[in-house]
């Protein structure tokens, strides 16, 4: 019978070019598989003869380059810029996405942005998933960066409202979801509701409309998040039995295929963003209409109040 060893120790023996911290980082990012399954943690016990696959992502440039990418600018002054991010755009450079990001576009539009709040993610105080569309604010000055970062971390004077198109109909017309969200214990690329090693997450939601004219019953749900955890709305709505249409991670592919048209991405949009201006102290509030791919599902419903 083969002996059992820690995963990180086994990798280190086979690949001495890696440091233990590098191995731990690759495991946490979901880049290591054991017998075809994504490794859950660096310290897990594995058969010393087991098959281990390691994907090493290409390096990300230390300093993002400006790129002339069109942006839908909702508001801009000397301190902040508010944009309506399109679905498909990554917010900042990361492995596999070193160009074409919102940061690259912002650096071209705002030449003084470089270095504000850090070199790798200048101006970025909050994020949206790549396939989530909608409103984001970025800082153009260091004073704005400091104030916005504090506001978004504490959630004071910040309100974020999303519109989601989901499969089925919620059991209730409104509700509040409170729990802990953390990394999935097995699939490190997913988030999950956990009992420990997670962060508190709270989402208030209400049913805005239902429709059955697209091949399968869908609902429009408006969510206001009180915390900003990774994949929070996607995890929370799936947990109450109404996964977001087109969500390839937490959704239902079989139900997606019944919809006409079949969604090409998760139907989630950051529709309203409110915060206190970091320099003037004035309360600001912005709205962004549903993008065309989501509006196609709501065309027969009427106005969606967010």
C-alpha positions in Angstrom: 0.0 0.0 0.0 1.4 3.4 -1.0 2.2 5.9 1.7 0.2 9.1 2.1 1.9 12.5 2.0 0.8 16.1 2.2 0.1 17.5 -1.3 2.5 20.4 -1.0 5.3 18.1 0.1 4.7 15.7 -2.7 4.7 18.5 -5.3 7.9 20.0 -3.7 9.6 16.6 -4.1 8.6 16.3 -7.7 9.1 19.9 -8.6 11.8 21.5 -6.4 11.7 24.6 -8.6 8.5 25.6 -6.8 8.6 27.2 -3.3 6.1 26.0 -0.7 4.3 29.4 -0.8 4.1 29.2 -4.6 2.5 25.8 -4.4 0.0 27.0 -1.8 -0.9 29.9 -4.0 -1.5 27.6 -7.0 -3.7 25.3 -5.0 -5.7 28.2 -3.6 -6.3 29.5 -7.1 -7.5 26.1 -8.3 -4.6 25.4 -10.6 -3.7 22.0 -9.1 -5.6 18.8 -9.7 -5.2 15.4 -8.0 -6.4 12.4 -10.0 -8.4 14.8 -12.2 -10.1 16.7 -9.3 -9.2 20.2 -8.2 -7.2 20.1 -5.0 -9.0 21.4 -1.9 -6.0 22.5 0.1 -2.2 22.3 0.1 -2.1 20.2 3.2 -4.5 17.5 2.0 -3.2 13.9 2.1 -2.5 12.2 -1.2 -1.1 8.9 -2.4 2.6 9.4 -3.0 2.1 7.8 -6.5 -1.0 9.7 -7.5 -1.3 11.8 -10.7 -0.9 15.5 -10.0 -1.6 18.2 -12.7 -0.3 21.7 -12.2 -1.3 24.6 -14.4 1.1 27.6 -14.1 -0.7 30.7 -15.4 1.4 33.1 -17.5 2.8 36.1 -15.6 0.8 39.3 -15.5 2.7 42.5 -16.3 3.6 44.4 -13.1 2.3 47.6 -14.6 -0.8 47.6 -16.8 -0.5 49.4 -20.1 -3.0 52.0 -21.3 -5.3 50.8 -24.1 -7.7 52.8 -26.2 -10.9 50.9 -25.3 -14.3 52.6 -25.5 -16.0 53.2 -22.2 -19.6 54.1 -21.4 -19.0 56.9 -19.0 -21.9 57.9 -16.8 -20.2 60.6 -14.8 -16.7 62.0 -14.5 -15.0 64.8 -12.6 -11.5 65.4 -11.2 -11.8 62.8 -8.5 -14.0 60.0 -9.8 -15.3 58.3 -12.9 -18.5 56.2 -13.1 -18.8 53.7 -15.9 -21.4 51.2 -17.1 -19.1 48.2 -17.6 -20.2 45.8 -20.4 -20.5 42.1 -19.8 -17.3 40.3 -20.8 -14.9 42.9 -19.6 -12.5 41.9 -16.8 -12.0 44.7 -14.2 -8.2 44.4 -13.7 -5.4 42.4 -15.1 -5.1 38.8 -13.8 -3.7 35.5 -15.1 -5.2 34.9 -18.5 -6.5 38.5 -18.8 -3.4 40.8 -19.0 -5.0 43.2 -21.5 -8.4 44.5 -22.5 -9.5 45.2 -18.9 -11.3 48.1 -17.4 -8.0 49.2 -15.8 -6.3 49.3 -19.2 -9.1 51.4 -20.6 -9.1 53.8 -17.6 -5.4 54.3 -17.8 -5.8 55.5 -21.4 -8.7 57.8 -20.6 -7.2 59.1 -17.3 -3.4 59.5 -17.7 -3.0 60.5 -14.0 -4.6 57.4 -12.7 -1.4 55.3 -12.6 -0.3 54.3 -9.1 -3.5 55.6 -7.3 -4.3 52.9 -4.8 -1.6 50.6 -6.1 0.2 49.8 -9.3 -1.6 46.7 -10.4 -5.2 47.9 -9.8 -5.1 51.7 -10.0 -8.3 53.4 -9.0 -10.2 50.2 -8.4 -12.3 50.2 -5.1 -14.8 47.5 -6.0 -15.3 44.9 -8.6 -17.9 43.2 -10.8 -17.5 39.7 -12.2 -16.4 39.5 -15.8 -19.8 38.5 -17.1 -21.8 40.9 -14.9 -22.6 44.2 -16.5 -23.3 47.5 -14.8 -22.2 50.5 -12.8 -18.7 50.9 -11.2 -16.9 53.9 -9.7 -13.2 54.3 -9.9 -11.0 56.9 -8.1 -9.0 59.4 -10.1 -7.2 61.0 -7.1 -5.5 59.6 -4.0 -7.9 61.4 -1.7 -10.9 59.9 -3.6 -9.2 56.4 -3.5 -8.7 56.7 0.3 -12.3 57.9 1.0 -14.0 55.4 -1.4 -12.0 52.4 -0.2 -13.0 53.2 3.4 -16.7 53.7 2.4 -16.9 50.5 0.4 -15.2 48.5 3.1 -17.5 49.7 5.8 -20.6 49.9 3.5 -21.4 53.3 4.9 -23.3 55.6 2.5 -22.9 53.0 -0.3 -25.9 51.2 -1.9 -25.5 48.7 -4.6 -28.6 47.4 -6.4 -28.7 44.6 -9.0 -31.2 43.2 -11.4 -31.1 39.4 -12.0 -33.1 37.2 -14.3 -33.6 33.9 -12.6 -35.1 30.5 -13.4 -38.5 29.8 -11.8 -40.2 31.9 -9.2 -39.1 32.5 -5.6 -41.3 31.0 -2.9 -41.8 34.4 -1.4 -42.2 37.9 -2.9 -39.2 39.3 -0.9 -36.7 38.3 1.7 -33.3 38.7 3.3 -30.5 36.2 3.1 -27.9 36.2 5.8 -25.1 33.6 6.1 -21.3 33.1 5.7 -19.8 32.8 2.3 -16.3 31.3 1.7 -14.4 29.1 -0.7 -16.1 25.8 -1.7 -14.4 23.0 0.3 -13.7 21.0 -2.8 -13.8 23.3 -5.9 -11.6 26.3 -5.0 -12.9 28.3 -8.0 -16.4 28.3 -6.5 -17.8 30.1 -3.5 -20.3 28.5 -1.2 -22.4 29.0 2.0 -20.2 27.8 4.8 -20.3 27.4 8.6 -16.7 28.4 9.2 -13.8 30.1 7.4 -16.2 32.4 5.6 -17.3 36.0 5.7 -20.7 37.4 6.7 -22.9 38.1 3.7 -26.3 39.8 3.5 -28.6 40.3 0.5 -32.1 41.8 0.5 -34.2 40.8 -2.5 -37.7 41.3 -3.9 -39.6 39.8 -6.8 -40.1 42.4 -9.5 -41.8 40.4 -12.3 -42.4 36.9 -13.7 -42.7 35.7 -17.3 -43.3 32.4 -19.1 -43.0 33.5 -22.7 -39.4 32.5 -23.3 -39.7 28.8 -23.3 -39.3 28.3 -19.5 -40.6 30.3 -16.5 -38.3 33.1 -15.4 -38.5 35.9 -12.8 -36.9 39.3 -12.5 -35.4 39.7 -9.0 -34.0 43.0 -7.6 -31.2 42.6 -5.1 -29.6 45.1 -2.7 -26.4 43.8 -1.2 -25.2 45.0 2.2 -21.9 43.2 1.8 -19.7 42.7 -1.3 -18.6 39.1 -1.1 -17.3 37.3 -4.2 -20.2 35.8 -6.2 -22.6 36.8 -3.4 -25.8 37.3 -5.4 -25.1 34.3 -7.5 -24.6 32.0 -4.5 -27.5 33.5 -2.5 -30.1 33.3 -5.3 -29.1 29.7 -6.1 -29.5 28.9 -2.4 -33.2 29.8 -2.4 -33.9 27.8 -5.5 -33.8 30.5 -8.2 -30.4 30.3 -9.9 -29.5 33.1 -12.3 -30.1 32.3 -15.9 -26.9 31.8 -17.9 -24.7 31.2 -14.8 -22.3 28.5 -15.8 -21.1 28.0 -12.2 -24.1 28.1 -10.0 -26.9 27.8 -12.5 -28.9 25.1 -14.3 -27.6 24.4 -17.8 -30.7 22.3 -18.7 -33.0 25.2 -17.9 -30.7 27.6 -19.8 -31.2 25.5 -22.9 -34.9 25.8 -22.7 -34.8 29.6 -22.8 -35.3 31.5 -26.1 -32.8 33.0 -26.7 -30.3 30.8 -24.7 -28.4 33.2 -22.4 -24.7 33.6 -23.4 -23.7 34.9 -19.9 -25.1 35.2 -16.4 -28.1 37.6 -16.5 -27.0 39.9 -13.7 -26.7 43.7 -14.0 -25.5 46.3 -11.5 -28.4 48.7 -12.1 -28.0 51.3 -9.4 -25.1 52.7 -7.5 -25.2 55.3 -4.7 -22.4 56.7 -2.6 -21.1 59.9 -1.0 -18.8 61.9 -3.2 -15.3 61.5 -1.7 -14.3 65.2 -2.2 -17.6 67.2 -2.0 -19.5 65.0 0.4 -22.5 65.2 -1.9 -24.8 62.1 -2.1 -24.5 60.7 -5.6 -26.8 58.1 -7.3 -26.6 56.6 -10.7 -28.7 54.2 -12.7 -27.8 52.1 -15.8 -30.5 50.6 -18.0 -30.6 46.8 -18.7 -28.2 45.8 -21.5 -29.8 44.5 -24.7 -29.3 40.8 -23.9 -31.2 41.1 -20.6 -33.8 43.6 -21.9 -34.7 40.9 -24.5 -36.2 38.8 -21.6 -38.1 41.7 -20.1 -39.5 43.4 -23.2 -43.0 42.1 -22.5 -42.9 42.8 -18.8 -42.7 46.6 -18.7 -40.6 48.9 -16.6 -38.5 47.2 -13.9 -38.3 49.5 -10.9 -35.0 49.2 -9.1 
